[in-house]
């Protein structure tokens, strides 16, 4: 078993405040409500013209950017990063990722201990099913790089102690 680069705990100095956790959940739900409303409004129009509507994921390609903006609006401790990372908080880099389940990253991504805000959603309802933080990502927590694929998947059993759940529909 690989040594974890980061072990999250509620007492860790970088941990999110209750206000920050609430702001992130609020930001995610706000953006997803807008997308769900849009998706349900346009779906009948696609059908009326004989087309299959795009999936919510395709329709909302810029969803993570909208969530970033919303997080910054609700939470002053987060700022837009001036680098290729999405956000910055207390000198640390953060990424926002939207995936149907788990966490998938681009195969060419370089992992350097950034933190991830991950949103999983249900395709049928366009609603968040889980919102979670991956603290201090390590390259070894992701599947190996392989030819003929452009994605790497987080292996949760390796990263379990670095995951903080902010929302899980199963707990609602």
N, C-alpha and C positions, 0 to 999 in steps of 0.2 A: 504494500500500500504506500502510495506517495505521501510524503510529508506535506501537510497543508501550509500554504504560504500565508494564510489568513484565517483566523478563527473568530467568527463574529460572536459577540456576547453583548447583552444589554448594558454592561458596564464599560464597554470599550469607549475610549475618548472620542472616536469618530462617529459613534452611533447617532442615528437620527433622533431628534427631539419628537415628542408627541405631536407638536404643531407641524413639524416637517412631514411626519408620516401622514397626518391628516391632509396636508396640502397636496401631497403627491396623489393620494387617493382621490381627492376632489378634482385635481387636474385631469387625471385619467378618466374618471367617470363623466366629467363635463364634455371632454372631447369625444368620447365614445357615444354619448347621448346624441350629439350633433350628427355623427356619422350614421348612427342607426336610423335617425329620423330621415336623413338624406337617402339612405339605402332603401328604406321602406317606401319613400315617396317616388323614387325613380323606377323601382322594379316593375310596377304595372305598365309603365310607358315602354320599357324594353319588350315586355310580353306582347303588348298591343301591336308592335311593329314586327313581331316574329323573331326577336332576338333574345338570346340568353343574357340576362343581366350579368355584369361583372361581379366577381366575388367581392365581399367587403374589403378584403386585403388588397386587391388590385385597385379598387376604388379609392382607397385611403392610403396611397403610397406615401404621402407626406404626413401621415398620422403621428409618427414619432416626433416630427418637428413641431407639430401643433401641441403635443403634450409637453415638449420642452418649454415652449413659450408660456403655456399655462402654468407649469411648475414655477417658472421665474415670476410670473404675476402673483402667484399665491404664496411664494416662499422666498423672502429676500436673501436668504443665505445661499441660494443658488444663483449663478450667473451664467450667461452664454460664454462658452469657452472660445478663446481666440485661436485654438488649434483645430485639428481634425476631430477632436472629441466634442460631444454634444454640449455638456454642461461642466461647470466647475463649482466646487464647494470646499471651503477650507483648504484650498491648494490642491485638492485631489480632482482627478478627471472622472467624469461620469458619462455613461452611454445610456440612451433610452432605446430599448428593443421591443418590438411588437411581434409576437409569434403565436400561432394557434396553440401550440403546447411547447413546454420546455424553453430552451434558448438555443438558437442557431445563429452562428456568426459567419461572416465571409471567410473563406479559407485563407485569403491573403492577409487577414487582420493580424496585427501584432499585439499580443497580450502583454501588457506592462503593469498589471496590478490595478487597473481602473475598476471602478464600481459600476455595476449595471442595474438600472431600473428596468425590470422585465414585466411586460404585460402579456398575459395569455388571454385569449378570447374565444368565445363560441361562435363559429362561423354562422350558424343558423339564426342566432338572435343578435349578433353583433354586440355582445355584451362582454365585459371583462369577466373572466373566470378566476384569475389569480393576478395579484400584483405583488412582486417580490424584489428583493435586493440581492444581488450577488456581490459580496464584499471582496475586494482585492483579487480579482480574477487571476488565475494562473493558467498558463498554456496547457499544462498537463491535465487539467480538468476537462478538456475538450477532446473529441474524437481525433484520431490521427488525420493528417493531411493525406488526401488520396487523389490520384489522377482521375480525370473525368467527373469531378464533382467540384462545386464551388462553395460548399458549406461544411462547417464543422459543428457538431452537436455537443452541448454540455452533458457530461455524464454526472448526474446528480449525486450518485453514491460517493464520488470523489470530492464533490464540493459541498456536501451536506452541511458541514459546520460553518460554512461561509454564506449560507442562505438565510435571509430574514424575511419571513412572510408578512406582508402588510395587509393582504386581503385574500381570502379563499372562499369562493362561493359555497363550497361544501360546509363551511363554518357558519353560514348565514342562516 
